[in-house]
Amino acid sequence: MRIGYGEDSHLLAGGRPLYLCGLEIPSPVGAVAHSDGDAALHALTDALLAAYGLGDIGLLFPDDDPRWRGVRSEVFLREALSRVEALGGRLFQVSLVLTLDRPKLSPHRQALVENLARLLGLPQDRVGLSFKTSEGLFPSHVQARALVLLDG
């Protein structure tokens, strides 16, 4: 068994879309980022890479490379999964914690879990998703922390 941990955070600003877990969430603010800024998928990508000592998202997809400007984070996640699978790894379970003061994510929970399960090739009962607020400490940020468990 292997375990990987990853985290990511982004500043939020008006006039940008908010992507989490591969879905656009209705919101007046979105992530300031080179890619689509999906902190959830960035954290999962880093966790997968960490489990096999493969570096991190910034190493594979540097933010100073124009090829990755505006790219959907599913591309990063698919590449990390492909690299792990090439080494014999098989994703077994994920736990993801999202910290965001606004908008509230609970109305989107089922859609987020379903999309994560689809993207990761896992049954929904192996996708743990928790929501937290920063209690006003970081009102204009989104943070994601991910833990992955793999066979191989």
DSSP file (Angstrom, degrees, kcal/mol; ACC not computed):
  #  RESIDUE AA STRUCTURE BP1 BP2  ACC     N-H-->O    O-->H-N    N-H-->O    O-->H-N    TCO  KAPPA ALPHA  PHI   PSI    X-CA   Y-CA   Z-CA
    1    1 A M              0   0    0      0, 0.0     2,-0.3     0, 0.0   150,-0.2   0.000 360.0 360.0 360.0 147.6    0.0    0.0    0.0
    2    2 A R  E     -A  150   0A   0    148,-2.6   148,-3.0     2,-0.0     2,-0.4  -0.966 360.0-156.6-129.8 149.5    1.1    3.6   -0.6
    3    3 A I  E     -A  149   0A   0     -2,-0.3     2,-0.4   146,-0.2   146,-0.2  -0.975   9.0-172.0-124.6 138.9   -0.2    6.8    0.8
    4    4 A G  E     -A  148   0A   0    144,-2.0   144,-2.7    -2,-0.4     2,-0.4  -0.984   4.9-161.8-131.4 145.4    0.1   10.3   -0.8
    5    5 A Y  E     +A  147   0A   0     -2,-0.4     2,-0.3   142,-0.2   142,-0.2  -0.972  14.7 166.9-125.4 139.8   -0.7   13.7    0.6
    6    6 A G  E     -A  146   0A   0    140,-2.4   140,-3.5    -2,-0.4     2,-0.3  -0.993   8.7-175.7-147.1 153.3   -1.2   16.9   -1.3
    7    7 A E  E     +A  145   0A   0     -2,-0.3     2,-0.3   138,-0.2   138,-0.2  -0.988   2.6 176.9-146.8 159.0   -2.6   20.4   -0.8
    8    8 A D  E     -A  144   0A   0    136,-2.3   136,-3.2    -2,-0.3     2,-0.3  -0.985   4.3-171.8-155.4 153.2   -3.3   23.5   -2.8
    9    9 A S  E     -A  143   0A   0     -2,-0.3     2,-0.3   134,-0.2   134,-0.2  -0.991   2.3-168.3-148.2 153.7   -4.7   26.9   -2.2
   10   10 A H  E     -A  142   0A   0    132,-2.3   132,-2.3    -2,-0.3     2,-0.2  -0.998  26.0-116.3-142.5 144.4   -5.7   29.9   -4.4
   11   11 A L  E     -A  141   0A   0     21,-0.4    21,-3.0    -2,-0.3     2,-0.4  -0.529  34.5-134.7 -69.6 144.4   -6.7   33.5   -3.9
   12   12 A L  E     +D   31   0B   0    128,-3.2     2,-0.3    19,-0.2    19,-0.2  -0.849  27.3 172.9-106.3 143.4  -10.2   34.2   -5.0
   13   13 A A  E >   -D   30   0B   0     17,-2.6    17,-2.5    -2,-0.4     3,-0.7  -0.980  34.1 -93.9-146.0 155.9  -11.2   37.2   -7.0
   14   14 A G  E 3  S+D   29   0B   0     -2,-0.3    15,-0.2    15,-0.2     0, 0.0  -0.239 100.6  34.0 -66.8 156.3  -14.3   38.5   -8.8
   15   15 A G  T 3  S+     0   0    0     13,-1.1    -1,-0.2     1,-0.2    14,-0.1   0.616  94.1 104.7  77.3  13.0  -15.0   37.9  -12.4
   16   16 A R  S <  S-     0   0    0     -3,-0.7    -1,-0.2    12,-0.3     2,-0.1  -0.934  72.4-111.7-123.8 148.7  -13.4   34.4  -12.5
   17   17 A P        -     0   0    0      0, 0.0    14,-0.7     0, 0.0     2,-0.6  -0.485  24.8-133.7 -75.2 150.8  -15.1   31.0  -12.6
   18   18 A L  E     -E   25   0C   0      7,-0.6     7,-3.3    12,-0.3     2,-0.5  -0.927  23.8-173.9-107.4 113.1  -14.8   28.8   -9.5
   19   19 A Y  E     +E   24   0C   0     -2,-0.6    20,-0.5    17,-0.5     2,-0.3  -0.914   9.1 166.7-107.6 132.2  -13.9   25.2  -10.4
   20   20 A L  E >   -E   23   0C   0      3,-2.5     3,-2.0    -2,-0.5    18,-0.1  -0.986  69.6  -3.6-142.8 134.1  -13.8   22.4   -7.7
   21   21 A C  T 3  S-     0   0    0     -2,-0.3    98,-0.1     1,-0.3     3,-0.1   0.776 130.1 -57.3  57.1  28.5  -13.6   18.7   -8.3
   22   22 A G  T 3  S+     0   0    0      1,-0.3     2,-0.3    97,-0.0    -1,-0.3   0.473 117.3 103.8  85.0   2.7  -13.8   19.3  -12.0
   23   23 A L  E <  S-E   20   0C   0     -3,-2.0    -3,-2.5    89,-0.0     2,-0.6  -0.885  72.8-119.8-117.5 148.3  -17.1   21.2  -11.9
   24   24 A E  E     -E   19   0C   0     -2,-0.3    -5,-0.2    -5,-0.2    -3,-0.0  -0.774  29.1-154.3 -84.6 125.2  -17.9   24.9  -12.2
   25   25 A I  E     -E   18   0C   0     -7,-3.3    -7,-0.6    -2,-0.6     2,-0.2  -0.860  24.9-109.4-100.9 128.8  -19.6   26.1   -9.0
   26   26 A P        +     0   0    0      0, 0.0     3,-0.0     0, 0.0    -1,-0.0  -0.400  62.7 140.4 -58.4 123.8  -21.8   29.1   -9.2
   27   27 A S        -     0   0    0     -2,-0.2    -9,-0.1   -11,-0.1   -11,-0.0  -0.969  61.0-131.3-165.3 144.9  -19.9   31.9   -7.4
   28   28 A P  S    S+     0   0    0      0, 0.0   -13,-1.1     0, 0.0     2,-0.3   0.604  97.8  48.0 -75.9  -9.6  -19.2   35.6   -7.7
   29   29 A V  E     -D   14   0B   0    -15,-0.2     2,-0.3   -14,-0.1   -15,-0.2  -0.924  64.8-178.9-129.9 154.8  -15.5   34.8   -7.2
   30   30 A G  E     -D   13   0B   0    -17,-2.5   -17,-2.6    -2,-0.3   -12,-0.3  -0.888  38.3 -68.7-144.1 175.3  -13.1   32.2   -8.6
   31   31 A A  E     -D   12   0B   0    -14,-0.7     2,-0.8     5,-0.3   -19,-0.2  -0.419  32.8-135.6 -73.9 136.5   -9.5   31.2   -8.3
   32   32 A V        +     0   0    0    -21,-3.0   -21,-0.4    -2,-0.2     2,-0.3  -0.841  56.5 131.1 -85.8 112.0   -6.6   33.4   -9.4
   33   33 A A        -     0   0    0     -2,-0.8    37,-0.1     2,-0.2   -23,-0.0  -0.983  69.6-118.4-160.5 162.3   -4.5   30.8  -11.2
   34   34 A H  S    S+     0   0    0     -2,-0.3    36,-3.4    35,-0.1    37,-0.2   0.881 107.2  31.6 -73.8 -41.5   -2.5   30.0  -14.3
   35   35 A S  S    S-     0   0    0     34,-0.3    -2,-0.2    35,-0.2    37,-0.2   0.058 125.6 -64.4 -91.8-152.3   -4.8   27.0  -15.1
   36   36 A D        -     0   0    0     35,-1.9   -17,-0.5     2,-0.1    -5,-0.3   0.579  66.8-126.8 -76.3  -7.0   -8.4   26.8  -14.1
   37   37 A G        +     0   0    0     34,-0.2     2,-1.5     1,-0.2     3,-0.1   0.744  44.3 167.7  74.0  24.6   -7.4   26.9  -10.5
   38   38 A D     >  -     0   0    0      1,-0.2     4,-2.2   -20,-0.1    -1,-0.2  -0.569  13.1-173.2 -74.9  92.3   -9.2   23.8   -9.3
   39   39 A A  H  > S+     0   0    0     -2,-1.5     4,-2.4   -20,-0.5    -1,-0.2   0.820  79.2  57.3 -58.8 -33.8   -7.6   23.5   -5.9
   40   40 A A  H  > S+     0   0    0    -21,-0.3     4,-2.1     1,-0.2    -1,-0.2   0.948 110.7  40.8 -63.9 -49.2   -9.3   20.1   -5.3
   41   41 A L  H  > S+     0   0    0      1,-0.2     4,-2.3     2,-0.2    -2,-0.2   0.825 113.4  55.3 -71.0 -30.0   -7.8   18.5   -8.4
   42   42 A H  H  X S+     0   0    0     -4,-2.2     4,-2.5     2,-0.2    -1,-0.2   0.927 109.2  47.0 -65.2 -44.3   -4.5   20.1   -7.8
   43   43 A A  H  X S+     0   0    0     -4,-2.4     4,-2.2     1,-0.2    -2,-0.2   0.907 113.3  48.4 -64.5 -41.4   -4.3   18.7   -4.3
   44   44 A L  H  X S+     0   0    0     -4,-2.1     4,-2.4     2,-0.2    -1,-0.2   0.895 110.2  52.1 -65.5 -39.6   -5.3   15.2   -5.6
   45   45 A T  H  X S+     0   0    0     -4,-2.3     4,-2.3     1,-0.2    -2,-0.2   0.940 111.3  46.7 -60.7 -47.6   -2.7   15.4   -8.4
   46   46 A D  H  X S+     0   0    0     -4,-2.5     4,-2.6     1,-0.2   -41,-0.2   0.880 110.8  52.8 -62.7 -38.1    0.0   16.3   -5.9
   47   47 A A  H  X S+     0   0    0     -4,-2.2     4,-1.8     2,-0.2    -1,-0.2   0.919 109.8  47.8 -64.9 -42.9   -1.1   13.4   -3.6
   48   48 A L  H  X S+     0   0    0     -4,-2.4     4,-0.6     1,-0.2    -2,-0.2   0.932 114.3  46.2 -62.4 -45.5   -0.9   10.9   -6.4
   49   49 A L  H ><>S+     0   0    0     -4,-2.3     5,-2.8     1,-0.2     3,-1.0   0.893 110.2  54.3 -64.1 -39.7    2.5   12.1   -7.4
   50   50 A A  H ><5S+     0   0    0     -4,-2.6     3,-1.4     1,-0.2    -1,-0.2   0.856  96.8  65.1 -63.8 -35.7    3.8   12.1   -3.8
   51   51 A A  H 3<5S+     0   0    0     -4,-1.8    -1,-0.2     1,-0.3    -2,-0.2   0.763 114.9  30.9 -60.3 -24.0    2.8    8.5   -3.3
   52   52 A Y  T <<5S-     0   0    0     -3,-1.0    -1,-0.3    -4,-0.6    -2,-0.2   0.188 112.5-110.6-120.1  14.8    5.4    7.5   -5.9
   53   53 A G  T < 5 +     0   0    0     -3,-1.4    -3,-0.2    -4,-0.2     3,-0.1   0.868  69.9 142.3  61.3  38.4    8.0   10.2   -5.4
   54   54 A L      < -     0   0    0     -5,-2.8     2,-0.2     1,-0.3    -4,-0.2   0.121  59.6-114.4-100.0  20.3    7.2   11.7   -8.8
   55   55 A G        -     0   0    0     -6,-0.2    -1,-0.3    -5,-0.1     2,-0.3  -0.599  43.8 -70.1  86.8-146.8    7.5   15.4   -7.8
   56   56 A D    >>  -     0   0    0     -2,-0.2     4,-1.8    -3,-0.1     3,-0.7  -0.863  43.1 -87.8-144.8 177.2    4.6   17.8   -7.8
   57   57 A I  H 3> S+     0   0    0     -2,-0.3     4,-2.9     1,-0.3   -14,-0.0   0.840 122.0  55.8 -60.0 -36.7    2.2   19.6  -10.1
   58   58 A G  H 34 S+     0   0    0      1,-0.2    -1,-0.3     2,-0.2     5,-0.1   0.805 106.2  51.4 -68.1 -29.1    4.5   22.6  -10.5
   59   59 A L  H <4 S+     0   0    0     -3,-0.7    -2,-0.2     2,-0.1    -1,-0.2   0.911 119.3  34.4 -71.7 -43.6    7.3   20.3  -11.7
   60   60 A L  H  < S+     0   0    0     -4,-1.8    -2,-0.2     1,-0.2    -3,-0.2   0.831 134.0  25.2 -81.1 -33.7    5.2   18.6  -14.4
   61   61 A F  S  < S-     0   0    0     -4,-2.9    -1,-0.2    -5,-0.2    -2,-0.1  -0.586  82.6-161.7-132.1  69.2    3.1   21.6  -15.3
   62   62 A P    >   -     0   0    0      0, 0.0     3,-1.7     0, 0.0     6,-0.3  -0.202  20.5-133.4 -61.1 141.2    5.0   24.8  -14.5
   63   63 A D  T 3  S+     0   0    0      1,-0.3    -5,-0.0    -5,-0.1   -30,-0.0   0.522 103.8  62.7 -75.1  -2.9    3.0   28.0  -14.3
   64   64 A D  T 3  S+     0   0    0      5,-0.0    -1,-0.3     4,-0.0     3,-0.0   0.344  82.4  94.3 -98.3   6.8    5.5   29.9  -16.4
   65   65 A D    X   -     0   0    0     -3,-1.7     3,-1.8     1,-0.1     4,-0.2  -0.878  68.8-149.8 -98.4 117.6    4.8   27.6  -19.4
   66   66 A P  G >  S+     0   0    0      0, 0.0     3,-1.2     0, 0.0    -1,-0.1   0.698  88.8  76.2 -62.7 -18.0    2.1   29.1  -21.7
   67   67 A R  G 3  S+     0   0    0      1,-0.2    -4,-0.1     3,-0.0    -6,-0.0   0.799  97.1  47.0 -60.8 -26.6    0.9   25.6  -22.7
   68   68 A W  G X  S+     0   0    0     -3,-1.8     3,-1.6    -6,-0.3     2,-0.3   0.427  78.8 126.8 -99.0   1.2   -0.8   25.3  -19.3
   69   69 A R  T <  S-     0   0    0     -3,-1.2   -34,-0.3     1,-0.3   -35,-0.1  -0.433  90.3  -6.6 -63.1 121.3   -2.6   28.7  -19.3
   70   70 A G  T 3  S+     0   0    0    -36,-3.4    -1,-0.3    -2,-0.3   -35,-0.2   0.491  94.3 153.9  74.8   3.9   -6.3   28.2  -18.7
   71   71 A V    <   -     0   0    0     -3,-1.6   -35,-1.9   -37,-0.2   -34,-0.2  -0.376  50.9-109.8 -67.7 140.5   -6.0   24.4  -18.9
   72   72 A R    >   -     0   0    0    -37,-0.2     3,-1.7     1,-0.1     4,-0.5  -0.504  22.9-127.9 -68.8 138.8   -8.6   22.4  -17.1
   73   73 A S  T 3> S+     0   0    0      1,-0.3     4,-2.2    -2,-0.2     3,-0.2   0.619 100.4  80.1 -68.7 -13.8   -7.1   20.6  -14.1
   74   74 A E  H 3> S+     0   0    0      1,-0.2     4,-2.8     2,-0.2    -1,-0.3   0.833  86.9  60.7 -59.1 -31.2   -8.5   17.3  -15.2
   75   75 A V  H <> S+     0   0    0     -3,-1.7     4,-1.9     2,-0.2    -1,-0.2   0.920 106.0  45.4 -61.2 -44.5   -5.6   17.2  -17.6
   76   76 A F  H  > S+     0   0    0     -4,-0.5     4,-2.3    -3,-0.2    -2,-0.2   0.919 113.5  49.1 -64.7 -44.9   -3.1   17.3  -14.7
   77   77 A L  H  X S+     0   0    0     -4,-2.2     4,-2.7     1,-0.2     5,-0.2   0.924 110.0  50.7 -62.9 -45.5   -5.1   14.6  -12.7
   78   78 A R  H  X S+     0   0    0     -4,-2.8     4,-2.4     1,-0.2    -1,-0.2   0.896 110.6  49.9 -60.0 -40.1   -5.3   12.3  -15.7
   79   79 A E  H  X S+     0   0    0     -4,-1.9     4,-2.3     2,-0.2    -1,-0.2   0.915 111.1  48.5 -66.1 -42.3   -1.5   12.6  -16.3
   80   80 A A  H  X S+     0   0    0     -4,-2.3     4,-2.3     2,-0.2    -2,-0.2   0.927 112.5  48.6 -63.1 -44.7   -0.8   11.8  -12.6
   81   81 A L  H  X S+     0   0    0     -4,-2.7     4,-2.8     1,-0.2    -2,-0.2   0.909 110.9  51.5 -60.8 -42.0   -3.1    8.8  -12.6
   82   82 A S  H  X S+     0   0    0     -4,-2.4     4,-2.0    -5,-0.2    -1,-0.2   0.906 110.3  47.9 -62.2 -43.2   -1.4    7.6  -15.8
   83   83 A R  H  X S+     0   0    0     -4,-2.3     4,-0.8     2,-0.2    -1,-0.2   0.896 113.4  47.7 -66.0 -40.1    2.1    7.8  -14.3
   84   84 A V  H ><>S+     0   0    0     -4,-2.3     5,-2.5     1,-0.2     3,-0.8   0.929 112.1  49.1 -66.2 -45.0    1.0    6.0  -11.1
   85   85 A E  H ><5S+     0   0    0     -4,-2.8     3,-1.7     1,-0.2    -2,-0.2   0.854 104.3  59.8 -64.0 -34.7   -0.7    3.3  -13.1
   86   86 A A  H 3<5S+     0   0    0     -4,-2.0    -1,-0.2     1,-0.3    -2,-0.2   0.767 104.7  51.2 -63.7 -24.7    2.4    2.8  -15.3
   87   87 A L  T <<5S-     0   0    0     -3,-0.8    -1,-0.3    -4,-0.8    -2,-0.2   0.300 129.4 -97.4 -94.0   8.0    4.3    2.0  -12.1
   88   88 A G  T < 5S+     0   0    0     -3,-1.7    -3,-0.2     1,-0.3     2,-0.2   0.522  76.3 144.9  91.6   5.8    1.7   -0.6  -11.1
   89   89 A G      < -     0   0    0     -5,-2.5     2,-0.4    -6,-0.2    -1,-0.3  -0.511  29.7-167.3 -81.1 146.3   -0.3    1.6   -8.7
   90   90 A R  E     -B  151   0A   0     61,-2.3    61,-2.8    -2,-0.2     2,-0.2  -0.975  23.7-124.6-134.4 119.5   -4.1    1.4   -8.4
   91   91 A L  E     +B  150   0A   0     -2,-0.4    59,-0.2    59,-0.2     3,-0.1  -0.417  32.4 171.7 -64.9 131.2   -6.0    4.1   -6.6
   92   92 A F  E     -     0   0A   0     57,-3.0     2,-0.3     1,-0.4    58,-0.2   0.779  58.3  -9.6-108.7 -43.1   -8.1    2.6   -3.8
   93   93 A Q  E     -B  149   0A   0     56,-1.7    56,-2.7    29,-0.1    -1,-0.4  -0.992  52.6-157.2-159.9 149.6   -9.5    5.5   -1.8
   94   94 A V  E     -Bc 148 127A   0     32,-2.3    34,-2.9    -2,-0.3     2,-0.4  -0.970   2.2-163.7-131.3 150.2   -9.3    9.3   -1.5
   95   95 A S  E     -Bc 147 128A   0     52,-2.6    52,-2.6    -2,-0.3     2,-0.4  -0.997  15.1-176.3-129.9 127.9  -10.1   11.8    1.3
   96   96 A L  E     -Bc 146 129A   0     32,-2.4    34,-2.6    -2,-0.4     2,-0.5  -0.987  10.8-166.0-131.0 131.2  -10.5   15.4    0.3
   97   97 A V  E     -Bc 145 130A   0     48,-2.7    48,-2.2    -2,-0.4     2,-0.5  -0.978   7.2-164.7-118.3 124.5  -11.1   18.4    2.6
   98   98 A L  E     -Bc 144 131A   0     32,-2.8    34,-2.7    -2,-0.5     2,-0.6  -0.932   2.0-162.3-109.6 128.4  -12.1   21.8    1.0
   99   99 A T  E     +Bc 143 132A   0     44,-3.1    44,-2.2    -2,-0.5     2,-0.3  -0.951  29.3 140.7-112.5 120.1  -11.9   25.0    3.0
  100  100 A L  E     -B  142   0A   0     32,-2.5     5,-0.2    -2,-0.6    42,-0.1  -0.929  38.6-157.6-160.1 127.8  -13.9   27.8    1.6
  101  101 A D  S    S+     0   0    0     40,-0.5    -1,-0.1    37,-0.3    39,-0.1   0.920  73.8  55.3 -76.8 -43.6  -16.0   30.5    3.4
  102  102 A R  S    S+     0   0    0     37,-0.3    -1,-0.3     1,-0.1     2,-0.1  -0.995  91.8  31.3-146.1 142.7  -18.2   31.4    0.4
  103  103 A P  S    S-     0   0    0      0, 0.0     2,-0.2     0, 0.0    -1,-0.1   0.601  86.6-119.1 -77.3 164.6  -20.0   30.0   -1.5
  104  104 A K        -     0   0    0     -2,-0.1    -3,-0.1     1,-0.1    -2,-0.1  -0.514  22.0-162.7 -68.4 134.5  -21.4   27.2    0.6
  105  105 A L    >   +     0   0    0     -2,-0.2     3,-2.3    -5,-0.2     4,-0.4   0.645  66.9  90.8 -95.9 -16.8  -20.5   23.9   -1.0
  106  106 A S  G >  S+     0   0    0      1,-0.3     3,-1.3     2,-0.2     4,-0.3   0.824  82.0  58.4 -55.4 -35.4  -23.0   21.6    0.7
  107  107 A P  G 3  S+     0   0    0      0, 0.0    -1,-0.3     0, 0.0     4,-0.2   0.725 111.0  44.7 -65.4 -15.9  -25.7   22.0   -2.0
  108  108 A H  G <> S+     0   0    0     -3,-2.3     4,-2.5     1,-0.1     5,-0.2   0.366  81.1 108.1-105.5   2.7  -23.2   20.7   -4.5
  109  109 A R  H <> S+     0   0    0     -3,-1.3     4,-2.7    -4,-0.4     5,-0.2   0.898  78.9  45.8 -51.3 -53.4  -21.9   17.8   -2.4
  110  110 A Q  H  > S+     0   0    0     -4,-0.3     4,-2.7     1,-0.2    -1,-0.2   0.913 114.1  48.1 -62.5 -43.5  -23.5   14.9   -4.4
  111  111 A A  H  > S+     0   0    0      2,-0.2     4,-2.2     1,-0.2    -1,-0.2   0.891 112.8  49.6 -63.2 -39.0  -22.5   16.4   -7.8
  112  112 A L  H  X S+     0   0    0     -4,-2.5     4,-2.5     2,-0.2    -2,-0.2   0.925 112.6  46.2 -66.2 -45.0  -18.9   16.9   -6.6
  113  113 A V  H  X S+     0   0    0     -4,-2.7     4,-2.7    -5,-0.2     5,-0.2   0.928 112.8  50.5 -63.0 -45.5  -18.6   13.3   -5.2
  114  114 A E  H  X S+     0   0    0     -4,-2.7     4,-2.1    -5,-0.2    -2,-0.2   0.913 112.5  46.2 -59.7 -43.4  -20.1   11.9   -8.4
  115  115 A N  H  X S+     0   0    0     -4,-2.2     4,-2.9     2,-0.2    -1,-0.2   0.907 112.2  50.0 -69.4 -40.5  -17.7   13.8  -10.6
  116  116 A L  H  X S+     0   0    0     -4,-2.5     4,-2.6     2,-0.2     6,-0.2   0.936 110.3  50.6 -60.7 -45.4  -14.7   12.9   -8.5
  117  117 A A  H  X>S+     0   0    0     -4,-2.7     5,-1.9     1,-0.2     4,-1.2   0.908 112.5  47.5 -59.0 -42.2  -15.6    9.2   -8.6
  118  118 A R  H  <5S+     0   0    0     -4,-2.1     3,-0.4    -5,-0.2    -2,-0.2   0.947 113.8  46.1 -63.3 -49.4  -15.9    9.4  -12.4
  119  119 A L  H  <5S+     0   0    0     -4,-2.9    -2,-0.2     1,-0.2    -1,-0.2   0.859 119.9  39.9 -62.8 -36.5  -12.6   11.2  -12.8
  120  120 A L  H  <5S-     0   0    0     -4,-2.6    -1,-0.2    -5,-0.2    -2,-0.2   0.557 104.9-123.5 -92.3  -9.9  -10.8    8.8  -10.4
  121  121 A G  T  <5 +     0   0    0     -4,-1.2    -3,-0.2    -3,-0.4    -4,-0.1   0.860  67.8 130.3  68.7  35.3  -12.5    5.6  -11.5
  122  122 A L      < -     0   0    0     -5,-1.9    -1,-0.3    -6,-0.2     2,-0.1  -0.850  65.1-105.0-118.6 153.2  -13.6    4.9   -8.0
  123  123 A P    >   -     0   0    0      0, 0.0     3,-2.2     0, 0.0     4,-0.0  -0.482  39.5-112.5 -68.4 151.5  -17.0    3.9   -6.5
  124  124 A Q  G >  S+     0   0    0      1,-0.3     3,-1.7     2,-0.2    -7,-0.0   0.790 113.9  65.9 -59.2 -29.1  -18.6    6.9   -4.6
  125  125 A D  G 3  S+     0   0    0      1,-0.3    -1,-0.3     3,-0.0     3,-0.0   0.505  97.7  55.9 -75.9   0.7  -18.1    5.2   -1.3
  126  126 A R  G <  S+     0   0    0     -3,-2.2   -32,-2.3     1,-0.1     2,-0.6   0.159  90.3  84.8-110.6  15.9  -14.4    5.4   -1.7
  127  127 A V  E <   -c   94   0A   0     -3,-1.7     2,-0.5   -34,-0.2   -32,-0.2  -0.917  61.9-167.7-119.2 102.5  -14.5    9.2   -2.2
  128  128 A G  E     -c   95   0A   0    -34,-2.9   -32,-2.4    -2,-0.6     2,-0.4  -0.783   8.2-179.1 -90.6 130.0  -14.5   11.1    1.1
  129  129 A L  E     +c   96   0A   0     -2,-0.5     2,-0.3   -34,-0.2   -32,-0.2  -0.981   2.9 178.1-135.2 122.2  -15.3   14.8    0.8
  130  130 A S  E     -c   97   0A   0    -34,-2.6   -32,-2.8    -2,-0.4     2,-0.4  -0.926  14.1-149.9-123.2 147.9  -15.5   17.2    3.7
  131  131 A F  E     +c   98   0A   0     -2,-0.3     2,-0.3   -34,-0.2   -32,-0.2  -0.949  18.6 171.6-117.9 138.3  -16.2   21.0    3.7
  132  132 A K  E     -c   99   0A   0    -34,-2.7   -32,-2.5    -2,-0.4     2,-0.3  -0.919  22.3-138.2-134.0 160.6  -14.8   23.5    6.2
  133  133 A T        -     0   0    0     -2,-0.3   -32,-0.1   -34,-0.2   -29,-0.0  -0.813  20.8-127.9-111.3 163.8  -14.8   27.2    6.6
  134  134 A S    >   -     0   0    0     -2,-0.3     3,-1.6     7,-0.1   -33,-0.1   0.391  42.0-120.3 -88.0   4.4  -11.8   29.3    7.6
  135  135 A E  T 3  S-     0   0    0      1,-0.3   -34,-0.0     2,-0.1    -2,-0.0   0.849  73.4 -53.9  57.3  34.5  -13.9   30.9   10.3
  136  136 A G  T 3  S+     0   0    0      2,-0.1    -1,-0.3     1,-0.0   -35,-0.0   0.434 115.9 113.1  83.9  -0.3  -13.2   34.2    8.6
  137  137 A L  S <  S+     0   0    0     -3,-1.6    -2,-0.1     1,-0.3    -1,-0.0   0.881  93.7  15.2 -71.4 -36.9   -9.4   33.8    8.7
  138  138 A F  S >  S+     0   0    0      1,-0.1     3,-1.4     3,-0.1   -37,-0.3  -0.544  72.7 163.1-134.9  67.2   -9.0   33.5    5.0
  139  139 A P  T 3  S+     0   0    0      0, 0.0   -37,-0.3     0, 0.0   -38,-0.1   0.708  76.3  47.9 -66.2 -19.6  -12.3   34.8    3.5
  140  140 A S  T 3  S+     0   0    0    -39,-0.1  -128,-3.2   -40,-0.1     2,-0.3  -0.091 101.2  81.1-112.9  35.9  -10.8   35.3    0.0
  141  141 A H  E <   -A   11   0A   0     -3,-1.4   -40,-0.5  -130,-0.3     2,-0.4  -0.944  57.3-152.0-135.1 156.2   -9.1   31.9   -0.4
  142  142 A V  E     -AB  10 100A   0   -132,-2.3  -132,-2.3    -2,-0.3     2,-0.4  -0.993  18.5-172.8-123.0 138.0   -9.9   28.3   -1.3
  143  143 A Q  E     -AB   9  99A   0    -44,-2.2   -44,-3.1    -2,-0.4     2,-0.4  -0.986   5.5-169.2-132.1 142.5   -7.8   25.5    0.2
  144  144 A A  E     -AB   8  98A   0   -136,-3.2  -136,-2.3    -2,-0.4     2,-0.4  -0.995   3.0-171.8-131.7 138.9   -7.8   21.8   -0.6
  145  145 A R  E     -AB   7  97A   0    -48,-2.2   -48,-2.7    -2,-0.4     2,-0.4  -0.999  12.5-171.0-128.5 131.4   -6.0   18.9    1.3
  146  146 A A  E     -AB   6  96A   0   -140,-3.5  -140,-2.4    -2,-0.4     2,-0.4  -0.959  14.4-170.9-130.4 141.8   -6.0   15.4   -0.2
  147  147 A L  E     -AB   5  95A   0    -52,-2.6   -52,-2.6    -2,-0.4     2,-0.4  -0.998  13.1-168.6-126.1 131.8   -5.0   12.0    1.1
  148  148 A V  E     -AB   4  94A   0   -144,-2.7  -144,-2.0    -2,-0.4     2,-0.5  -0.943  10.3-157.0-123.6 145.7   -4.9    9.1   -1.3
  149  149 A L  E     -AB   3  93A   0    -56,-2.7   -57,-3.0    -2,-0.4   -56,-1.7  -0.984  19.8-178.7-120.5 128.5   -4.5    5.4   -0.6
  150  150 A L  E     -AB   2  91A   0   -148,-3.0  -148,-2.6    -2,-0.5     2,-0.4  -0.934  25.4-131.7-129.8 150.1   -3.1    3.1   -3.4
  151  151 A D  E       B   0  90A   0    -61,-2.8   -61,-2.3    -2,-0.3    -2,-0.0  -0.770 360.0 360.0 -89.0 143.4   -2.4   -0.6   -3.9
  152  152 A G              0   0    0     -2,-0.4    -1,-0.2   -63,-0.2   -63,-0.1   0.442 360.0 360.0 105.1 360.0    1.0   -1.3   -5.4
